[in-house]
Amino acid sequence: MPTESSLYKAPFFPGGPSSIDAQIAERLLAVALSTGGDYADLFFEYRAAGGFSYDEGILKSASRGVSMGLGVRVQKGDATGYAHVQDLEWEAMERAAKTAAQIAAGGGGVKATAPTFISLPKRYELERVTLDVPGSEKRQLLERAAAAAHAFDKHIVKAEASFAEEIREILVITSDGKMTRDTQPMLRISVRAIAEKDGKREAGSSGGGGRTTMGYFDGKSPEWHAREAARMAMIMLDAQDAPAGTMEVVLGQGDSGILLHEAVGHGLEADFNRKGTSNYTGQIGKPVASELCTVIDDATLLQSRGSINVDDEGNEPRSSVLIENGKLVGYMHDRLSAKHFKLAPTGNGRRESYASAPMPRMTNTLLMAGKDDPEDIIKSVKKGVFAKKFGGGQVDISNGDFVFSLTEGYLIEDGKITAPLKGANLIGNGPDVLRKVTMLGHDVAVSDGVWTCGKDGQSVPVGVGCPTMKIAAITVGGTKVG
């Protein structure tokens, strides 16, 4: 973690210029609850972020920014009042607390419990955060990536690389007596290569990272990502138009978890089920997937992009089983939905920043391993598609209908992976897809740290994962004629 003298120490931490102690917190919470609220919390956040972009052989941009503020939330029954402020002077914070308190009226609110610090697990404790590393070292990483991409093949005509980093310090204090602090690091590298041959141009990309240090590159170097990006670009030069129709589809390990995340995961966030707008509303205890499928949301993975020591409501997250052997057994909860369902919060209350109220969000969402050999799964398909990597997609939360584009996919013919495909989309329904899982590999993997999830205008980092799996039938939207 950052040392006591670190440049990136949050101003509201002990010794900082705007240090927040239990006495100040109690005064603010008393203001927030003064008009009759049932519950209130304070969310302090300090964020320092940086980025580098390398293109055309030069460092195109370098940025560094800092943001800081307080969000005050007051709840009265199912209603929520929220206000935020950038200024941590008492008068500004008091004004935010009074504004949030307006959700309740009539006085007689509960009295805040004196806050007590809660110790947290250490899923990403770091000796040195990347923001403390000289920028020259990060530029060298990007230079190495660009050089490796060009060296991969003479047809690579352009290489771009970028590096993004941040450190997020949070302090959460609740009216029911919890006080927690966390320091959340993040890094991400992205490499894009463009290949040109016989008048055709195609692109490939690769990236990764997580809540980790520069030591990440000891495992996956800039050259590794560059070669992967260049490989994809070269493969796409020879890709053929994807076929269209309903067919067997094999989803590759790791990255394919994004389909699970979007088409199934969002429907298991409890606010949608509290409001009755999810396809999974009222389905607890009922079969919603193949018996092969067990789905979990796990914030405890070491240094993964979606991992957190504490959620943005001050609750420690755990590994939550959502679907077990095909049956729906639970949702992902924040405080409000947990109260509605008379359950304990699962630690999934997350927010983009102090300017946003928390809501149920995924962390690392995984489909657990099965017993099949991945090679046997491929061999079992006479004609179909192997979906290795996904791009963007659209999902209707109310029914689970989705459309996803493939960034890397191949034909499967007579049990063998053959021609690369372009223009392939997968069209289907999330619950229906999980019901049609007929084989599940033993090779579960978590995608490298690249995914960011959007919901109601808020974005948070997430992880996804799955083993190789066979779907009996998905509609492939292709462009091949005839």
C-alpha positions as CSV (number, residue, x, y, z in Angstrom):
1,M,0.0,0.0,0.0
2,P,1.2,3.6,-0.3
3,T,3.4,4.6,2.6
4,E,2.6,7.4,5.1
5,S,4.5,9.8,2.9
6,S,3.1,8.7,-0.4
7,L,2.1,11.5,-2.8
8,Y,-1.2,9.7,-3.3
9,K,-2.4,9.6,0.3
10,A,-6.0,10.6,0.6
11,P,-6.5,14.1,2.1
12,F,-9.2,12.8,4.4
13,F,-7.0,10.0,5.9
14,P,-5.4,10.6,9.3
15,G,-2.7,13.3,9.0
16,G,-4.2,14.6,5.7
17,P,-5.2,18.3,5.2
18,S,-8.9,17.4,5.5
19,S,-8.6,14.5,8.0
20,I,-12.0,12.9,8.9
21,D,-12.3,11.4,12.3
22,A,-15.2,9.7,14.1
23,Q,-16.3,12.9,15.8
24,I,-16.7,14.8,12.5
25,A,-18.5,11.8,11.0
26,E,-20.9,11.6,13.9
27,R,-21.7,15.3,13.5
28,L,-22.4,14.9,9.8
29,L,-24.5,11.8,10.2
30,A,-26.6,13.6,12.9
31,V,-27.3,16.4,10.3
32,A,-28.2,13.8,7.7
33,L,-30.6,12.0,10.0
34,S,-32.1,15.2,11.6
35,T,-35.3,15.2,9.5
36,G,-36.3,11.6,10.1
37,G,-34.1,9.3,8.0
38,D,-33.8,5.6,8.8
39,Y,-30.2,5.3,7.7
40,A,-27.3,7.5,6.4
41,D,-23.8,7.0,5.1
42,L,-20.8,9.1,4.1
43,F,-18.6,8.2,1.2
44,F,-15.3,10.0,0.9
45,E,-13.2,9.4,-2.2
46,Y,-9.8,10.6,-3.5
47,R,-8.8,9.4,-7.0
48,A,-5.5,10.0,-8.7
49,A,-5.2,8.8,-12.3
50,G,-2.8,8.9,-15.2
51,G,-2.4,7.8,-18.8
52,F,0.0,7.5,-21.6
53,S,-0.7,7.0,-25.3
54,Y,1.9,6.0,-27.9
55,D,1.3,6.1,-31.7
56,E,3.3,6.7,-34.9
57,G,6.5,6.2,-33.0
58,I,6.0,9.0,-30.5
59,L,4.4,9.6,-27.2
60,K,1.1,11.3,-28.3
61,S,-0.2,12.2,-24.9
62,A,0.5,12.0,-21.1
63,S,-2.1,12.9,-18.5
64,R,-2.5,13.1,-14.8
65,G,-5.5,14.1,-12.8
66,V,-7.0,14.2,-9.3
67,S,-10.5,14.2,-8.1
68,M,-11.9,14.3,-4.5
69,G,-15.2,14.6,-2.8
70,L,-17.9,13.4,-0.4
71,G,-21.3,11.7,-1.2
72,V,-24.0,11.7,1.5
73,R,-26.9,9.3,1.3
74,V,-30.0,9.2,3.4
75,Q,-32.6,6.5,3.2
76,K,-36.2,6.6,4.4
77,G,-38.0,3.4,3.7
78,D,-37.4,2.7,0.0
79,A,-36.6,6.3,-0.8
80,T,-33.1,7.7,-1.1
81,G,-31.8,11.2,-0.9
82,Y,-28.3,11.8,-2.2
83,A,-26.0,14.8,-2.4
84,H,-22.3,15.3,-3.1
85,V,-19.7,18.0,-2.8
86,Q,-16.0,18.4,-3.8
87,D,-15.2,20.8,-0.9
88,L,-14.3,19.0,2.4
89,E,-14.7,22.1,4.5
90,W,-17.3,21.7,7.2
91,E,-19.8,24.1,5.8
92,A,-19.8,22.4,2.4
93,M,-20.1,18.9,3.9
94,E,-22.9,20.1,6.2
95,R,-24.8,21.5,3.3
96,A,-24.6,18.2,1.4
97,A,-25.9,16.3,4.5
98,K,-28.8,18.8,4.8
99,T,-29.6,18.4,1.1
100,A,-29.6,14.5,1.3
101,A,-31.7,14.7,4.4
102,Q,-34.6,16.3,2.5
103,I,-35.8,12.9,1.4
104,A,-37.2,12.5,4.9
105,A,-39.5,15.0,6.8
106,G,-41.0,15.3,10.2
107,G,-38.0,14.7,12.5
108,G,-37.6,11.8,14.9
109,G,-35.0,10.0,12.8
110,V,-32.7,7.3,14.3
111,K,-29.5,8.3,16.0
112,A,-26.2,7.3,14.4
113,T,-24.2,4.6,16.2
114,A,-20.6,5.7,17.1
115,P,-18.5,4.4,14.2
116,T,-16.0,1.6,14.8
117,F,-13.3,0.6,12.3
118,I,-13.7,-2.7,10.6
119,S,-10.6,-4.6,9.5
120,L,-10.5,-5.7,5.8
121,P,-8.9,-8.5,3.8
122,K,-5.9,-7.6,1.7
123,R,-6.6,-8.8,-1.8
124,Y,-4.4,-6.3,-3.6
125,E,-1.9,-5.0,-1.0
126,L,1.0,-3.5,-3.0
127,E,4.4,-2.3,-2.0
128,R,4.5,0.3,-4.7
129,V,1.6,1.7,-6.8
130,T,2.2,2.4,-10.5
131,L,1.6,6.1,-10.0
132,D,4.8,6.3,-8.0
133,V,6.8,4.8,-10.9
134,P,8.6,7.3,-13.2
135,G,6.7,8.0,-16.4
136,S,9.8,7.2,-18.4
137,E,9.4,3.5,-17.5
138,K,5.8,3.4,-18.7
139,R,6.8,5.1,-22.0
140,Q,9.5,2.4,-22.5
141,L,6.8,-0.3,-22.1
142,L,4.7,1.3,-24.9
143,E,7.8,1.7,-27.1
144,R,8.6,-2.0,-26.6
145,A,5.0,-3.0,-27.5
146,A,5.0,-1.0,-30.7
147,A,8.4,-2.4,-31.7
148,A,7.3,-5.9,-31.1
149,A,4.1,-5.5,-33.1
150,H,6.0,-4.2,-36.1
151,A,8.6,-7.0,-35.8
152,F,5.9,-9.7,-35.8
153,D,5.3,-9.4,-39.6
154,K,6.2,-7.0,-42.4
155,H,2.5,-6.5,-43.1
156,I,1.9,-4.8,-39.7
157,V,1.8,-1.1,-40.8
158,K,0.7,0.6,-37.6
159,A,0.9,-0.1,-33.9
160,E,-0.6,1.8,-31.0
161,A,-0.2,1.3,-27.3
162,S,-1.7,2.9,-24.2
163,F,-1.2,2.6,-20.4
164,A,-3.8,3.7,-17.9
165,E,-3.4,3.7,-14.1
166,E,-5.1,5.0,-11.0
167,I,-5.2,4.8,-7.2
168,R,-8.6,5.2,-5.5
169,E,-8.8,5.9,-1.8
170,I,-12.2,5.5,-0.1
171,L,-13.5,6.1,3.4
172,V,-17.0,4.8,4.2
173,I,-18.9,5.7,7.5
174,T,-22.4,4.4,8.1
175,S,-25.0,5.4,10.7
176,D,-25.2,1.8,11.9
177,G,-21.6,2.1,13.2
178,K,-19.3,0.9,10.4
179,M,-16.1,2.8,9.4
180,T,-13.9,1.3,6.7
181,R,-11.0,2.5,4.5
182,D,-9.6,1.0,1.4
183,T,-6.9,1.8,-1.2
184,Q,-7.7,0.4,-4.6
185,P,-5.0,0.4,-7.3
186,M,-5.6,-0.3,-11.0
187,L,-3.5,-0.6,-14.2
188,R,-4.3,-1.5,-17.8
189,I,-2.3,-1.8,-20.9
190,S,-3.8,-1.9,-24.4
191,V,-2.1,-2.6,-27.7
192,R,-3.6,-2.3,-31.2
193,A,-2.0,-3.5,-34.4
194,I,-3.1,-2.9,-38.0
195,A,-2.1,-5.2,-40.8
196,E,-2.4,-4.4,-44.5
197,K,-2.0,-6.8,-47.5
198,D,-3.3,-6.8,-51.0
199,G,-5.4,-3.7,-50.4
200,K,-7.1,-5.1,-47.2
201,R,-6.6,-3.6,-43.8
202,E,-7.5,-5.4,-40.5
203,A,-6.9,-4.7,-36.9
204,G,-6.2,-6.8,-33.8
205,S,-5.9,-5.9,-30.2
206,S,-4.8,-7.2,-26.8
207,G,-4.8,-5.8,-23.3
208,G,-4.8,-6.6,-19.6
209,G,-4.0,-5.6,-16.1
210,G,-5.8,-5.5,-12.8
211,R,-5.3,-4.3,-9.2
212,T,-1.6,-5.0,-9.4
213,T,1.9,-3.5,-9.8
214,M,4.4,-3.1,-12.7
215,G,5.2,-6.8,-11.8
216,Y,2.2,-7.6,-14.0
217,F,4.6,-7.3,-17.0
218,D,6.8,-10.1,-15.7
219,G,4.0,-12.5,-16.6
220,K,2.5,-10.8,-19.6
221,S,5.1,-8.5,-21.2
222,P,4.3,-5.6,-23.6
223,E,5.8,-7.8,-26.3
224,W,3.3,-10.6,-25.4
225,H,0.4,-8.3,-25.9
226,A,1.9,-6.8,-29.1
227,R,2.4,-10.3,-30.6
228,E,-1.2,-11.2,-29.7
229,A,-2.6,-8.0,-31.3
230,A,-0.5,-8.5,-34.4
231,R,-1.5,-12.2,-34.6
232,M,-5.1,-11.3,-34.6
233,A,-4.6,-8.6,-37.2
234,M,-2.8,-11.0,-39.5
235,I,-5.5,-13.7,-39.0
236,M,-8.2,-11.3,-39.9
237,L,-6.6,-10.6,-43.3
238,D,-7.5,-14.1,-44.3
239,A,-10.9,-14.3,-42.5
240,Q,-14.0,-15.3,-44.5
241,D,-17.5,-14.0,-44.1
242,A,-19.3,-15.7,-41.2
243,P,-22.2,-18.1,-42.0
244,A,-25.7,-17.3,-40.9
245,G,-28.1,-19.5,-39.2
246,T,-28.7,-21.5,-36.0
247,M,-25.9,-23.8,-35.1
248,E,-23.7,-25.3,-32.4
249,V,-21.4,-22.8,-30.8
250,V,-18.4,-23.4,-28.6
251,L,-17.4,-20.5,-26.4
252,G,-13.7,-20.2,-25.5
253,Q,-12.5,-19.9,-21.9
254,G,-12.0,-16.6,-20.1
255,D,-13.1,-13.7,-22.4
256,S,-16.4,-15.5,-23.3
257,G,-17.5,-14.8,-19.7
258,I,-18.5,-11.3,-21.0
259,L,-21.6,-13.0,-22.6
260,L,-22.5,-14.5,-19.2
261,H,-21.9,-11.1,-17.5
262,E,-24.2,-9.2,-19.9
263,A,-26.8,-11.7,-20.8
264,V,-27.2,-13.3,-17.4
265,G,-25.3,-11.4,-14.7
266,H,-27.2,-8.1,-15.0
267,G,-30.5,-9.9,-14.6
268,L,-29.2,-11.3,-11.3
269,E,-28.5,-7.9,-9.8
270,A,-31.1,-7.5,-7.1
271,D,-32.4,-4.0,-7.8
272,F,-33.9,-5.3,-11.1
273,N,-35.6,-8.1,-9.2
274,R,-36.8,-5.8,-6.4
275,K,-38.5,-3.7,-9.1
276,G,-39.8,-6.8,-10.9
277,T,-38.1,-5.9,-14.2
278,S,-35.7,-8.9,-14.5
279,N,-36.3,-12.1,-16.3
280,Y,-35.2,-13.8,-13.0
281,T,-37.8,-12.1,-10.7
282,G,-39.5,-14.6,-8.5
283,Q,-37.4,-17.5,-9.8
284,I,-35.3,-18.4,-6.7
285,G,-35.2,-22.1,-6.3
286,K,-36.3,-22.8,-9.8
287,P,-34.2,-24.3,-12.7
288,V,-32.9,-21.5,-14.9
289,A,-29.9,-23.2,-16.6
290,S,-28.4,-26.5,-17.5
291,E,-27.6,-28.7,-14.5
292,L,-23.9,-28.3,-15.6
293,C,-24.0,-24.6,-14.8
294,T,-22.9,-23.0,-11.5
295,V,-22.5,-19.2,-11.6
296,I,-20.8,-17.2,-8.9
297,D,-19.9,-13.6,-8.3
298,D,-16.5,-13.5,-6.5
299,A,-14.9,-10.3,-5.3
300,T,-12.2,-12.2,-3.5
301,L,-9.9,-13.1,-6.4
302,L,-6.4,-11.9,-5.8
303,Q,-5.6,-8.7,-7.7
304,S,-8.3,-9.2,-10.3
305,R,-9.8,-6.2,-12.0
306,G,-13.2,-6.7,-10.4
307,S,-12.0,-7.6,-6.9
308,I,-12.6,-5.3,-3.9
309,N,-11.8,-5.5,-0.2
310,V,-14.9,-3.6,0.7
311,D,-17.9,-2.4,-1.3
312,D,-18.9,1.3,-1.6
313,E,-21.4,0.8,1.2
314,G,-18.8,-0.4,3.7
315,N,-19.7,-4.1,3.4
316,E,-17.1,-6.8,2.9
317,P,-18.0,-8.8,-0.3
318,R,-17.9,-12.5,-0.5
319,S,-18.1,-15.2,-3.1
320,S,-21.8,-15.4,-3.8
321,V,-23.4,-18.4,-5.5
322,L,-26.1,-17.2,-7.9
323,I,-26.9,-20.3,-9.9
324,E,-26.1,-23.7,-8.5
325,N,-26.3,-26.9,-10.7
326,G,-28.8,-25.0,-12.8
327,K,-31.0,-23.6,-10.0
328,L,-31.3,-20.0,-9.2
329,V,-30.2,-19.6,-5.5
330,G,-29.5,-15.9,-5.0
331,Y,-29.1,-12.4,-6.3
332,M,-26.4,-9.7,-5.9
333,H,-27.4,-7.2,-3.2
334,D,-26.7,-3.8,-2.0
335,R,-28.2,-2.5,1.3
336,L,-31.5,-1.5,-0.1
337,S,-32.3,-4.7,-2.0
338,A,-31.0,-6.8,0.9
339,K,-33.4,-5.0,3.2
340,H,-36.3,-5.6,0.8
341,F,-35.5,-9.3,0.6
342,K,-34.8,-9.6,4.3
343,L,-31.2,-10.8,3.6
344,A,-27.7,-9.6,4.5
345,P,-26.0,-7.4,1.8
346,T,-23.6,-9.5,-0.4
347,G,-21.1,-6.7,-0.7
348,N,-22.2,-5.7,-4.3
349,G,-23.1,-2.1,-3.6
350,R,-20.8,-0.2,-6.0
351,R,-20.6,3.3,-7.4
352,E,-18.6,5.0,-10.1
353,S,-17.5,7.9,-7.8
354,Y,-18.5,10.0,-4.8
355,A,-20.9,11.8,-7.2
356,S,-23.1,8.6,-7.6
357,A,-25.3,6.6,-5.3
358,P,-24.4,2.9,-5.0
359,M,-26.4,0.1,-6.6
360,P,-26.0,-3.6,-7.0
361,R,-23.2,-4.3,-9.4
362,M,-21.1,-7.4,-10.4
363,T,-17.5,-7.8,-9.4
364,N,-15.9,-10.9,-10.9
365,T,-18.7,-13.1,-12.4
366,L,-17.7,-16.6,-13.3
367,L,-19.2,-19.8,-14.7
368,M,-17.5,-22.6,-12.8
369,A,-15.6,-25.5,-14.4
370,G,-17.2,-28.7,-15.6
371,K,-15.6,-32.1,-16.3
372,D,-15.1,-32.2,-20.1
373,D,-11.8,-32.0,-21.9
374,P,-11.8,-28.8,-24.1
375,E,-10.4,-30.8,-27.1
376,D,-13.3,-33.3,-26.8
377,I,-15.8,-30.4,-26.8
378,I,-14.3,-29.2,-30.2
379,K,-14.2,-32.7,-31.5
380,S,-17.9,-33.2,-30.8
381,V,-19.0,-30.4,-33.2
382,K,-19.5,-31.4,-36.8
383,K,-20.3,-27.9,-38.0
384,G,-20.4,-24.8,-35.9
385,V,-18.6,-21.7,-34.6
386,F,-15.8,-21.3,-32.1
387,A,-16.2,-18.0,-30.3
388,K,-12.9,-17.0,-28.8
389,K,-13.1,-13.3,-28.1
390,F,-16.0,-10.8,-27.9
391,G,-16.5,-7.2,-28.7
392,G,-19.5,-5.0,-27.9
393,G,-23.0,-6.2,-27.4
394,Q,-26.6,-5.2,-26.5
395,V,-28.8,-6.9,-23.9
396,D,-32.4,-6.4,-22.8
397,I,-32.4,-7.0,-19.0
398,S,-36.1,-7.7,-18.9
399,N,-35.9,-10.8,-21.0
400,G,-32.2,-11.6,-21.5
401,D,-32.2,-11.1,-25.3
402,F,-28.7,-10.3,-26.6
403,V,-26.6,-9.5,-29.6
404,F,-22.8,-9.8,-29.4
405,S,-20.1,-9.3,-32.0
406,L,-17.1,-11.6,-32.2
407,T,-13.6,-10.0,-32.5
408,E,-12.1,-13.5,-32.9
409,G,-14.0,-16.5,-34.1
410,Y,-13.5,-19.6,-36.3
411,L,-15.4,-22.2,-38.1
412,I,-15.6,-25.7,-36.6
413,E,-15.7,-28.4,-39.3
414,D,-15.8,-32.1,-38.5
415,G,-14.4,-31.5,-35.0
416,K,-11.6,-29.2,-36.1
417,I,-11.1,-25.5,-35.8
418,T,-10.6,-24.2,-39.4
419,A,-11.2,-20.8,-41.1
420,P,-11.2,-17.5,-39.2
421,L,-14.4,-15.6,-39.5
422,K,-15.3,-11.9,-39.8
423,G,-18.6,-10.2,-39.4
424,A,-19.9,-12.8,-36.9
425,N,-22.6,-11.9,-34.3
426,L,-24.2,-14.2,-31.7
427,I,-28.0,-13.6,-31.3
428,G,-29.9,-15.3,-28.5
429,N,-31.3,-15.2,-25.0
430,G,-29.2,-15.5,-21.9
431,P,-31.3,-17.9,-19.9
432,D,-32.0,-19.9,-23.0
433,V,-28.2,-20.2,-23.7
434,L,-27.5,-21.4,-20.2
435,R,-30.2,-24.1,-20.6
436,K,-28.5,-25.3,-23.8
437,V,-25.1,-25.9,-22.3
438,T,-24.4,-29.5,-23.1
439,M,-20.6,-29.7,-22.4
440,L,-18.5,-27.8,-20.0
441,G,-14.7,-27.8,-19.9
442,H,-12.4,-28.2,-16.8
443,D,-10.4,-25.2,-18.0
444,V,-12.1,-22.3,-16.2
445,A,-10.1,-19.0,-16.6
446,V,-10.6,-15.4,-15.6
447,S,-10.3,-12.9,-18.4
448,D,-7.3,-10.5,-18.2
449,G,-8.2,-7.2,-16.7
450,V,-9.9,-5.2,-19.5
451,W,-13.6,-5.0,-18.9
452,T,-15.6,-2.1,-17.7
453,C,-19.3,-2.4,-17.0
454,G,-21.9,0.3,-17.6
455,K,-25.2,0.6,-15.8
456,D,-27.5,3.6,-15.3
457,G,-24.8,5.9,-16.5
458,Q,-22.2,4.6,-14.1
459,S,-19.1,2.6,-15.1
460,V,-17.1,0.3,-12.8
461,P,-14.3,-2.2,-13.4
462,V,-15.3,-5.9,-13.5
463,G,-13.9,-9.3,-14.2
464,V,-15.4,-12.2,-16.1
465,G,-14.6,-15.8,-16.5
466,C,-15.7,-19.2,-17.8
467,P,-14.4,-22.5,-19.1
468,T,-14.8,-23.8,-22.7
469,M,-18.4,-24.6,-23.2
470,K,-20.7,-26.0,-25.9
471,I,-24.0,-24.5,-26.6
472,A,-26.4,-26.7,-28.5
473,A,-27.8,-23.9,-30.6
474,I,-27.3,-20.2,-31.0
475,T,-28.3,-18.0,-33.9
476,V,-25.2,-16.8,-35.7
477,G,-25.7,-13.6,-37.6
478,G,-23.2,-13.7,-40.5
479,T,-22.7,-12.0,-43.8
480,K,-21.9,-14.9,-46.0
481,V,-24.2,-15.2,-49.0
482,G,-25.3,-18.5,-50.3
